[in-house]
């Protein structure tokens, strides 16, 4: 057992709006503090820290837009989020649930606050990740996974001191339901104050925690809410001690050692593939989706 050293702790960067429904801090690829490959296969992480949205009859969100070459993973922590795409997938997730969309060869989609939540208003908090795909899978057919509470793996800490909700990968023998193209660990740690949890991740994987709620000591370092904790590749063990009731998003994955060409909503390997994606979108090959 070797402790995985914390490389850096990042405070949330200044927020910006994505559409009119998501007020996000972009940790990845961020403002240059981390490179495009540093958290591969995770390319983007937008975090909508807790914010109150007033009631509205017109649901807020992001209108129809294309994607190719990667997956979007949306996790709701407060509020409810609806999804539609041009491959015919649709769904609504509530607190702690996940929409995992594989854009792959390309589609149109839209995400917005679910209608009844919009009319009522209230606290809203979410994460969206862009998970890169290996070159051999970038042109696979699109797919969609809606991961509800009942589907998730659940590891329970001794003495009912908390749970680990396993979205992808395997935590202490408990598997998550998400189908992934490369090895990925993705958990929600929900711990009571005073709980201690040890997790192990391969030293070669890129690993980070996002503090969603509460405070904790991670490998002895005090971490505040809404902060991003990046780990080095020098060990395999992380110890979490919750100093308050805490929710932490744990991410770890095997890097994809391939070139990245990124432009707007497209994530490919070569610039020529970006040009082809733009041409395919402009000629209607991503399908049709109403606003």
C-alpha positions as CSV (number, residue, x, y, z in Angstrom):
1,X,0.0,0.0,0.0
2,X,1.3,3.4,-1.0
3,X,-0.5,6.7,-0.4
4,X,-1.4,8.6,-3.5
5,X,0.0,12.1,-3.1
6,X,-2.2,15.1,-3.7
7,X,-0.7,17.0,-6.6
8,X,-2.9,20.1,-6.2
9,X,-6.2,21.4,-4.9
10,X,-8.1,23.8,-7.2
11,X,-10.6,26.3,-5.9
12,X,-13.6,26.7,-8.2
13,X,-12.8,29.0,-11.2
14,X,-15.2,31.9,-11.9
15,X,-18.6,30.6,-13.1
16,X,-20.2,31.1,-16.5
17,X,-23.5,30.2,-18.0
18,X,-24.1,27.3,-20.4
19,X,-27.4,28.2,-22.0
20,X,-29.6,29.7,-19.4
21,X,-29.9,26.7,-17.1
22,X,-26.4,25.8,-16.0
23,X,-24.1,28.1,-14.0
24,X,-20.9,26.2,-14.1
25,X,-17.3,26.2,-12.9
26,X,-15.1,24.6,-15.6
27,X,-12.4,22.6,-13.8
28,X,-11.5,20.6,-17.0
29,X,-9.9,21.5,-19.3
30,X,-10.3,24.7,-17.3
31,X,-8.2,27.9,-17.6
32,X,-4.8,26.3,-18.4
33,X,-4.1,25.0,-14.9
34,X,-4.6,21.4,-16.2
35,X,-3.8,20.3,-19.8
36,X,-6.2,18.5,-22.1
37,X,-4.6,15.1,-21.4
38,X,-4.0,15.4,-17.6
39,X,-7.3,13.8,-16.6
40,X,-7.8,11.5,-19.7
41,X,-10.2,9.9,-20.4
42,X,-12.1,12.8,-18.7
43,X,-11.8,15.7,-21.0
44,X,-14.2,18.2,-19.5
45,X,-15.7,18.7,-16.1
46,X,-18.3,21.5,-15.6
47,X,-19.6,21.8,-12.1
48,X,-22.8,23.7,-11.3
49,X,-22.3,24.5,-7.6
50,X,-25.4,24.9,-5.5
51,X,-27.6,27.7,-6.8
52,X,-31.3,28.7,-6.4
53,X,-33.4,29.0,-9.6
54,X,-36.7,30.9,-9.3
55,X,-39.9,29.4,-10.8
56,X,-40.5,29.8,-14.5
57,X,-43.0,28.4,-17.0
58,X,-40.2,28.1,-19.6
59,X,-37.7,25.4,-18.6
60,X,-34.1,26.7,-18.6
61,X,-31.4,24.7,-20.2
62,X,-29.3,24.2,-23.4
63,X,-31.0,24.0,-26.8
64,X,-30.3,21.6,-29.6
65,X,-26.6,21.2,-30.4
66,X,-24.4,18.5,-31.9
67,X,-21.7,16.2,-30.4
68,X,-19.3,13.7,-31.9
69,X,-16.4,11.6,-30.6
70,X,-17.1,11.3,-26.8
71,X,-19.6,10.7,-24.1
72,X,-21.5,13.2,-21.9
73,X,-22.1,12.1,-18.3
74,X,-24.6,14.3,-16.4
75,X,-25.0,13.8,-12.6
76,X,-27.8,15.6,-10.8
77,X,-27.3,16.5,-7.1
78,X,-30.2,18.9,-6.7
79,X,-33.1,19.5,-9.0
80,X,-34.2,17.4,-12.0
81,X,-32.7,17.3,-15.5
82,X,-34.4,16.2,-18.8
83,X,-32.6,14.9,-21.9
84,X,-33.6,14.4,-25.5
85,X,-31.5,13.4,-28.5
86,X,-31.8,12.8,-32.2
87,X,-31.2,9.0,-31.8
88,X,-34.5,8.8,-30.0
89,X,-33.3,8.6,-26.4
90,X,-35.0,10.7,-23.7
91,X,-35.2,10.6,-19.9
92,X,-35.4,12.6,-16.7
93,X,-33.0,12.2,-13.7
94,X,-33.4,13.3,-10.1
95,X,-31.0,13.8,-7.3
96,X,-28.0,11.5,-7.4
97,X,-29.0,9.9,-10.8
98,X,-27.0,9.9,-14.0
99,X,-27.6,10.4,-17.8
100,X,-24.7,8.7,-19.7
101,X,-24.9,9.6,-23.4
102,X,-22.5,8.1,-26.0
103,X,-22.5,10.6,-28.8
104,X,-19.8,8.6,-30.7
105,X,-20.5,9.0,-34.5
106,X,-22.7,12.0,-33.8
107,X,-26.1,13.2,-32.8
108,X,-28.1,16.2,-31.7
109,X,-29.2,16.6,-28.1
110,X,-30.7,19.1,-25.6
111,X,-30.6,19.2,-21.8
112,X,-32.8,21.3,-19.6
113,X,-34.5,21.6,-16.2
114,X,-37.4,19.2,-16.0
115,X,-40.8,20.9,-16.4
116,X,-42.2,20.4,-12.9
117,X,-38.9,21.4,-11.3
118,X,-38.8,24.5,-13.5
119,X,-42.3,25.6,-12.5
120,X,-41.6,25.1,-8.8
121,X,-38.0,26.4,-8.8
122,X,-35.5,25.6,-6.1
123,X,-31.9,24.5,-5.4
124,X,-30.0,23.1,-8.4
125,X,-26.6,21.4,-8.5
126,X,-25.1,19.1,-11.1
127,X,-21.9,17.9,-12.8
128,X,-21.3,17.3,-16.5
129,X,-18.3,15.3,-17.7
130,X,-17.1,14.7,-21.2
131,X,-15.5,11.3,-21.4
132,X,-13.2,10.8,-24.4
133,X,-13.6,7.7,-26.6
134,X,-10.7,5.8,-28.1
135,X,-10.2,6.3,-31.8
136,X,-11.6,2.9,-32.7
137,X,-14.9,3.7,-31.0
138,X,-15.4,7.4,-32.0
139,X,-17.6,6.4,-34.9
140,X,-19.7,3.8,-33.1
141,X,-23.5,4.2,-33.1
142,X,-24.8,6.6,-30.4
143,X,-26.2,5.1,-27.2
144,X,-27.8,6.3,-23.9
145,X,-27.8,5.0,-20.4
146,X,-30.1,6.3,-17.7
147,X,-28.7,5.2,-14.3
148,X,-31.2,5.5,-11.5
149,X,-30.6,4.9,-7.7
150,X,-32.0,1.4,-7.9
151,X,-29.4,0.5,-10.6
152,X,-26.3,1.7,-8.8
153,X,-24.0,-0.5,-6.9
154,X,-24.0,0.3,-3.1
155,X,-21.1,-0.3,-0.8
156,X,-22.2,0.3,2.9
157,X,-19.6,1.5,5.4
158,X,-19.4,-0.3,8.8
159,X,-21.8,1.0,11.4
160,X,-23.9,2.7,8.8
161,X,-21.4,5.5,8.5
162,X,-22.2,6.1,4.9
163,X,-22.4,4.6,1.4
164,X,-20.5,4.6,-1.8
165,X,-22.8,4.7,-4.8
166,X,-20.9,3.0,-7.6
167,X,-21.8,4.5,-11.0
168,X,-19.0,2.8,-13.0
169,X,-16.2,0.5,-12.1
170,X,-15.9,-1.6,-8.9
171,X,-15.6,-0.4,-5.3
172,X,-14.6,-3.1,-2.8
173,X,-16.3,-5.8,-4.8
174,X,-19.4,-3.8,-5.7
175,X,-19.8,-3.1,-9.4
176,X,-21.5,-0.1,-11.0
177,X,-23.9,-0.4,-13.9
178,X,-22.4,2.0,-16.5
179,X,-21.0,0.4,-19.6
180,X,-17.7,2.1,-20.5
181,X,-15.2,1.9,-23.4
182,X,-12.1,2.1,-21.2
183,X,-11.5,1.3,-17.5
184,X,-13.3,4.0,-15.4
185,X,-14.1,4.3,-11.7
186,X,-16.9,6.8,-10.9
187,X,-18.4,6.9,-7.4
188,X,-20.5,9.2,-5.2
189,X,-19.1,9.0,-1.6
190,X,-21.9,9.9,0.9
191,X,-20.3,9.8,4.3
192,X,-21.4,10.7,7.8
193,X,-19.3,13.0,10.0
194,X,-16.4,11.1,11.4
195,X,-16.5,8.3,8.9
196,X,-13.2,7.0,7.5
197,X,-13.0,5.3,4.1
198,X,-10.0,3.9,2.2
199,X,-10.1,3.6,-1.5
200,X,-7.6,2.1,-3.9
201,X,-7.0,3.1,-7.6
202,X,-4.2,2.0,-10.0
203,X,-1.2,4.3,-9.7
204,X,-1.2,4.7,-13.5
205,X,-4.8,6.0,-13.7
206,X,-5.7,9.7,-13.6
207,X,-7.6,10.3,-10.4
208,X,-9.4,13.3,-8.9
209,X,-12.1,14.1,-6.3
210,X,-14.7,16.9,-6.5
211,X,-16.1,18.1,-3.2
212,X,-19.8,18.4,-3.7
213,X,-21.0,19.0,-0.2
214,X,-19.3,19.3,3.3
215,X,-15.7,19.0,4.3
216,X,-13.2,16.2,4.7
217,X,-9.6,15.4,5.2
218,X,-8.1,13.6,2.2
219,X,-4.8,11.9,3.0
220,X,-4.6,14.3,5.9
221,X,-5.3,17.5,3.9
222,X,-8.4,19.5,4.8
223,X,-10.6,20.1,1.7
224,X,-13.4,22.6,1.4
225,X,-16.6,22.4,-0.5
226,X,-16.6,22.9,-4.3
227,X,-12.8,22.2,-4.5
228,X,-11.2,19.8,-7.0
229,X,-8.5,17.5,-5.7
230,X,-6.0,16.1,-8.2
231,X,-3.7,13.2,-7.3
232,X,-0.3,12.2,-8.5
233,X,0.6,8.8,-10.0
234,X,2.9,7.8,-7.1
235,X,0.6,5.5,-5.1
236,X,-2.7,3.7,-5.1
237,X,-4.4,4.4,-1.8
238,X,-6.5,7.4,-0.8
239,X,-7.9,7.8,2.7
240,X,-11.0,10.0,3.3
241,X,-12.0,11.2,6.8
242,X,-15.3,13.1,6.8
243,X,-15.2,16.1,9.1
244,X,-18.8,16.9,8.4
245,X,-21.5,15.0,6.5
246,X,-20.0,14.9,3.0
247,X,-20.7,14.1,-0.6
248,X,-17.7,13.6,-2.9
249,X,-17.5,12.6,-6.6
250,X,-14.6,10.2,-7.1
251,X,-13.2,9.9,-10.6
252,X,-10.4,7.6,-11.9
253,X,-9.6,6.3,-15.3
254,X,-7.0,4.7,-17.5
255,X,-5.5,7.4,-19.8
256,X,-6.2,7.2,-23.5
257,X,-2.8,7.8,-25.1
258,X,-3.9,9.3,-28.4
259,X,-3.8,12.7,-30.0
260,X,-6.7,15.1,-29.2
261,X,-8.3,17.5,-31.7
262,X,-11.0,19.5,-29.9
263,X,-13.3,22.1,-31.4
264,X,-16.6,23.2,-29.8
265,X,-18.8,20.2,-29.4
266,X,-16.5,17.8,-31.3
267,X,-13.7,15.7,-29.8
268,X,-11.6,13.8,-32.3
269,X,-8.0,12.7,-32.9
270,X,-7.1,14.8,-36.1
271,X,-8.2,18.2,-37.4
272,X,-9.4,16.6,-40.6
273,X,-11.9,14.6,-38.5
274,X,-13.1,17.9,-37.0
275,X,-13.7,19.3,-40.4
276,X,-15.6,16.2,-41.4
277,X,-17.8,16.4,-38.3
278,X,-18.6,20.1,-39.1
279,X,-19.5,19.1,-42.7
280,X,-21.6,16.1,-41.6
281,X,-23.5,18.4,-39.1
282,X,-24.1,21.0,-41.7
283,X,-25.5,18.5,-44.2
284,X,-27.9,17.0,-41.6
285,X,-26.1,13.7,-40.9
286,X,-26.6,14.1,-37.2
287,X,-30.3,13.7,-37.5
288,X,-33.2,15.9,-36.5
289,X,-34.3,17.2,-33.1
290,X,-36.9,19.8,-32.5
291,X,-36.1,22.8,-30.2
